[in-house]
């Protein structure tokens, strides 16, 4: 069954609150690929310039800076007034968040470009040296380390007291952190990236453009689908679907049970970071290399609005109340920029326009012409879900055509 919609050409866009550019004015190199972290009114942002920035979330005013001394690629982890940050020279820091002072440091034998995991009161972090380290959160003392045979530079995942990691040589490994042993190891492709665990399954992408579902207990592959480019970010789950972006510029929705594609949404550049999903409203926020941040309807893959930044958006946004925070990557002449947006009180589907405008603006005027989008539903859709918040109030003419046909597979 194919359902055709004419989307209304209306869009309630966000309002720009403030921006803060990291690095030194006029000097490049302070790129941002790590996603911001929020806690208790503060944003924590890491940069290629080796500095961790604490920024007041309401005003955008920096509170302190911590010099890590080397590039920070991965998103840090926050727990109990402590920020855990890894660097490209193998140093792993615990930073006290009120003052920005160092609590302790741990030195690995390789780069620490992996987002750490805190599980069962232990800090776990992967390294390019092929090990996963278990550390005491109080002082950073090494409890044990597990060799996985190849570098770990993506986020760790925890599920049912087991740690899951993807490796540079294309394997997914399951580790029992209590005994420091590898439970199983499965080769999945050219290079594996951050896994997501949900309801007994792992979901992950690979460098060769595969999306894979594996059961968590033995690592057997449940299904494998393909996209048109590399998948280097962690998928996200919502309402029966797996959502993931690709270097081919598309955001994809796959049925979590069988891997069939429900829809794809096209942007004008590569998608290198995970989307953020507002599960209360069914809205996906995703950044793209075309310098835009998009708000997309999760059920049908249609656009609400887009906001243009000053450079590519290669980090995952975060939402706090009615605010959305995200970072742009930066340019050769300037560092990445942190943005604070106030989200609209209500939204209606907008007409996507091909490519960003020349001048950055927090509200993008929609096209006057409606678009026709095609949706192929998942085999098990939710009957009670309302796909378009605020759609009934829009002055539009909706055309609904249903075409049913048999197809032999």
C-alpha positions in Angstrom: 0.0 0.0 0.0 1.4 3.4 -1.0 0.0 6.5 0.6 0.6 9.9 -1.0 0.4 13.2 0.9 0.5 16.8 -0.1 2.3 18.5 2.7 1.2 22.0 3.7 3.7 24.8 2.9 3.7 26.1 6.5 6.5 26.1 9.0 6.9 27.4 12.5 10.6 27.6 12.9 12.8 28.0 16.1 14.0 31.2 17.5 17.7 31.8 17.9 18.6 32.6 21.5 22.4 32.9 21.4 25.6 31.6 19.8 29.0 31.1 21.2 32.1 30.4 19.0 34.9 28.3 20.6 38.5 28.8 19.8 40.4 32.1 19.2 38.9 34.7 16.9 40.3 34.6 13.4 42.0 31.3 14.0 40.8 27.9 12.8 41.3 24.4 14.2 38.8 24.5 17.0 36.4 22.1 15.3 33.6 20.4 17.1 32.5 16.9 16.4 31.5 15.9 20.0 27.9 16.5 21.0 27.2 18.9 23.9 26.4 17.6 27.3 23.9 19.3 29.6 23.6 19.3 33.4 22.1 21.6 36.0 22.0 24.7 33.7 25.4 24.2 32.1 26.5 23.0 28.7 29.8 21.1 28.3 31.4 21.3 24.9 34.7 19.7 23.7 36.8 20.8 20.8 39.7 19.8 18.5 41.7 22.6 20.2 41.9 20.4 23.3 39.7 22.6 25.4 36.6 21.7 27.3 34.2 24.6 27.6 31.5 25.1 30.3 28.8 27.4 29.0 25.9 28.8 30.8 22.8 27.4 29.0 20.5 30.4 29.4 23.0 33.1 28.5 25.7 31.4 26.4 28.4 32.9 28.6 31.4 30.7 29.2 32.0 29.8 32.9 35.3 28.0 32.7 37.7 26.3 30.3 39.7 23.1 30.9 42.8 22.5 28.8 43.1 18.8 28.0 46.1 19.4 25.8 45.0 17.3 22.8 42.1 16.9 20.4 38.8 15.8 21.9 36.8 13.9 19.3 34.2 12.0 21.3 31.3 13.1 23.3 32.1 13.1 27.0 30.1 11.4 29.8 28.6 13.1 32.8 27.9 11.5 36.2 27.8 12.8 39.8 29.2 16.3 39.1 32.1 14.7 37.1 32.7 15.0 33.4 34.8 12.2 31.8 36.7 13.2 28.7 39.1 11.3 26.5 41.8 12.8 24.2 43.8 11.9 21.1 47.0 11.5 23.1 45.6 8.7 25.2 44.8 10.8 28.3 41.5 10.3 30.0 40.3 12.9 32.5 37.8 13.2 35.3 36.8 16.9 35.6 34.9 18.5 38.5 32.1 20.3 36.8 31.5 23.2 39.2 35.1 24.6 39.0 36.5 22.9 35.9 39.4 21.4 37.9 41.0 18.0 37.3 40.0 15.3 39.7 42.3 12.6 38.2 43.7 11.3 34.9 44.4 7.9 33.4 46.8 7.2 30.6 46.0 4.6 28.0 48.5 3.2 25.4 46.5 4.7 22.5 44.1 7.4 21.6 40.9 7.6 23.7 38.4 8.6 21.1 35.6 6.6 22.5 32.6 7.9 24.5 32.9 6.2 27.9 30.2 4.1 29.7 29.4 4.1 33.4 27.9 0.8 34.5 27.6 -0.9 37.9 29.6 1.9 39.5 32.6 1.5 37.1 33.9 3.8 34.4 34.6 1.9 31.2 36.4 3.4 28.2 37.8 2.0 25.0 41.1 3.0 23.3 42.8 2.7 19.9 45.3 0.4 21.6 42.7 -2.4 21.4 41.7 -2.5 25.1 38.7 -1.6 27.1 39.6 -0.3 30.6 37.6 -0.5 33.8 38.4 2.4 36.2 37.3 3.4 39.7 35.3 6.7 39.4 36.8 7.9 42.7 40.4 8.1 41.7 40.8 6.5 38.2 42.6 3.4 39.4 42.6 0.7 36.8 40.5 -2.3 38.0 41.1 -4.4 34.9 41.4 -4.2 31.1 40.2 -6.4 28.3 42.0 -6.9 25.0 39.6 -7.0 22.0 42.3 -7.3 19.4 41.6 -4.0 17.5 41.0 -0.4 18.2 37.8 0.9 19.9 37.1 4.5 18.9 33.3 4.5 19.1 30.9 4.7 22.0 30.5 1.7 24.3 27.0 0.3 25.0 25.8 -1.5 28.1 22.9 -3.9 28.3 22.0 -6.5 31.0 25.4 -6.1 32.8 27.3 -6.7 29.5 29.4 -4.2 27.6 29.2 -4.1 23.8 31.9 -2.5 21.7 32.6 -2.1 17.9 36.1 -2.5 16.7 38.2 -0.9 13.9 38.5 -4.3 12.1 34.7 -4.7 11.8 33.8 -6.8 14.8 31.3 -6.5 17.5 32.4 -7.9 20.9 30.4 -8.6 24.1 32.4 -8.3 27.3 31.6 -9.4 30.9 33.2 -6.5 32.9 33.0 -8.5 36.2 35.5 -11.1 35.0 37.2 -9.1 32.2 36.4 -11.8 29.5 35.1 -11.6 26.0 31.8 -13.5 25.8 31.5 -13.5 22.0 33.0 -11.7 19.0 31.3 -11.5 15.5 32.6 -10.0 12.3 30.0 -7.7 10.7 31.8 -5.7 8.0 34.6 -3.4 7.0 34.4 -1.3 10.1 31.8 -1.3 12.8 30.5 1.8 14.7 28.6 2.6 17.9 26.0 0.0 18.8 22.5 0.6 20.3 21.0 -2.0 22.5 17.2 -2.3 22.7 14.9 -5.1 23.8 17.4 -7.9 23.4 19.0 -6.7 20.1 21.9 -4.6 19.0 21.6 -2.2 16.1 24.7 -0.7 14.4 26.1 0.7 11.2 29.3 -0.1 9.3 31.7 1.8 7.1 30.5 -0.2 4.0 27.0 1.1 4.4 25.2 -1.7 6.3 22.6 -1.5 9.0 22.7 -4.6 11.2 20.5 -6.1 13.9 22.1 -8.7 16.2 20.7 -10.5 19.2 22.7 -9.6 22.3 23.3 -13.0 23.9 25.2 -14.8 21.1 25.7 -12.2 18.5 23.7 -13.9 15.7 22.5 -11.5 12.9 18.8 -11.0 12.8 18.8 -8.8 9.7 21.0 -6.7 7.5 20.0 -3.8 5.3 22.0 -1.4 3.2 22.2 2.3 2.5 24.0 4.5 0.0 26.9 5.6 2.2 29.0 5.0 5.3 27.2 4.8 8.6 29.5 6.1 11.4 27.0 7.1 14.1 24.8 5.2 16.5 21.2 4.4 15.4 18.3 5.4 17.5 15.1 3.5 18.3 11.6 4.9 18.5 8.1 3.4 18.1 9.1 0.3 16.3 11.7 1.8 14.0 15.4 2.3 13.9 16.6 5.7 12.7 20.1 6.3 11.3 21.9 8.8 9.1 24.4 8.1 6.4 27.2 9.9 4.5 24.9 9.7 1.4 22.9 12.6 3.0 19.9 10.6 3.9 18.2 9.9 7.3 16.6 6.4 7.2 13.8 4.7 9.1 14.0 0.9 9.2 11.5 -1.4 10.8 13.3 -2.8 13.9 11.9 -6.3 13.5 12.7 -7.1 9.9 14.9 -4.3 8.6 12.5 -3.1 5.9 13.0 0.6 5.0 9.9 2.7 6.0 11.2 6.0 4.6 14.2 8.1 3.9 14.6 11.9 4.2 17.2 13.6 2.0 19.4 16.5 3.1 22.1 18.3 1.1 25.1 16.8 2.9 26.5 13.9 4.8 25.0 12.9 8.2 27.8 12.0 10.5 26.1 12.1 13.9 23.1 10.4 15.6 19.7 12.0 15.4 18.0 13.2 18.6 14.3 12.1 18.9 11.7 13.9 20.9 9.7 10.9 21.8 6.9 12.9 23.4 6.1 14.6 20.1 7.6 12.2 17.5 10.0 14.7 16.1 13.6 13.9 14.9 16.3 16.5 15.0 19.3 15.8 12.8 22.3 17.8 11.6 23.8 17.6 8.1 26.9 18.6 6.2 24.8 21.1 4.3 25.0 23.3 7.4 21.4 22.7 8.4 19.7 21.3 11.4 16.4 19.6 10.4 13.2 18.8 12.3 11.6 15.8 10.7 8.3 13.9 11.5 9.3 10.5 12.8 6.4 8.6 11.4 6.4 9.8 7.9 9.8 11.4 7.3 8.5 14.8 6.3 10.1 18.1 7.2 8.8 20.5 9.9 11.5 23.1 9.5 15.3 23.6 9.1 17.7 26.0 10.6 20.9 27.0 8.9 24.2 27.2 10.9 27.5 28.7 9.9 29.2 25.4 9.0 28.4 21.7 8.8 26.5 20.2 11.8 28.3 17.0 12.7 27.1 16.6 16.3 23.9 15.3 17.9 21.6 18.0 19.3 20.2 17.9 22.8 16.8 19.1 24.1 16.1 20.6 27.5 12.5 21.8 28.1 11.7 24.0 25.1 15.4 24.6 24.2 17.5 22.8 21.6 21.3 23.0 21.8 23.7 21.9 19.1 27.2 22.7 17.7 28.4 23.4 14.2 31.7 21.9 13.1 33.6 25.1 12.3 35.6 26.4 9.4 39.2 26.8 8.5 39.1 30.4 9.7 37.0 30.0 12.8 36.0 27.4 15.5 32.8 25.6 15.9 29.7 27.5 17.1 27.4 26.4 19.9 23.7 27.3 19.3 20.7 27.7 21.6 17.3 27.6 19.9 13.8 28.1 21.4 11.5 25.6 19.8 8.2 26.6 18.4 5.1 26.0 20.6 3.5 24.1 17.7 4.7 22.9 14.3 3.2 22.0 10.9 4.9 20.2 8.0 7.0 22.4 5.8 8.0 22.1 2.2 11.7 21.0 2.1 13.8 23.3 -0.1 16.9 21.9 -2.0 20.0 23.2 -0.2 20.7 26.0 2.4 20.2 29.7 1.8 23.2 31.9 1.3 22.7 33.8 4.6 22.3 32.0 7.9 18.9 32.7 9.5 17.1 31.0 12.4 13.8 30.9 10.5 13.7 29.6 7.0 10.9 30.7 4.7 9.1 27.8 3.1 8.5 27.3 -0.5 5.1 28.2 -1.9 4.8 24.9 -3.8 3.7 21.8 -1.9 5.7 18.6 -2.3 4.5 15.1 -2.8 6.1 12.6 -0.5 5.7 8.8 -0.6 5.5 6.7 2.5 5.7 2.9 2.7 4.5 2.0 6.2 6.2 -0.5 8.5 4.4 -3.9 8.7 3.3 -3.2 12.3 2.3 0.5 12.5 0.9 2.1 15.6 -2.8 2.8 15.0 -3.1 5.3 17.8 -0.2 7.6 16.8 -1.0 11.1 15.5 1.5 11.8 12.7 1.3 15.6 12.4 1.0 17.7 15.5 -1.0 20.9 14.7 -1.9 19.7 11.2 -5.7 20.1 11.8 -5.2 23.8 12.4 -3.4 24.5 9.1 -5.3 25.9 6.1 -4.5 23.3 3.6 -6.0 21.0 1.0 -4.9 17.4 1.6 -5.1 14.9 -1.2 -5.0 11.3 -0.1 -4.7 8.5 -2.7 -4.5 4.9 -1.8 -3.2 2.4 -4.4 -3.2 -1.3 -3.6 -1.4 -3.8 -5.7 0.1 -7.2 -5.3 3.9 -7.7 -5.7 5.6 -11.0 -6.0 9.0 -11.1 -4.1 
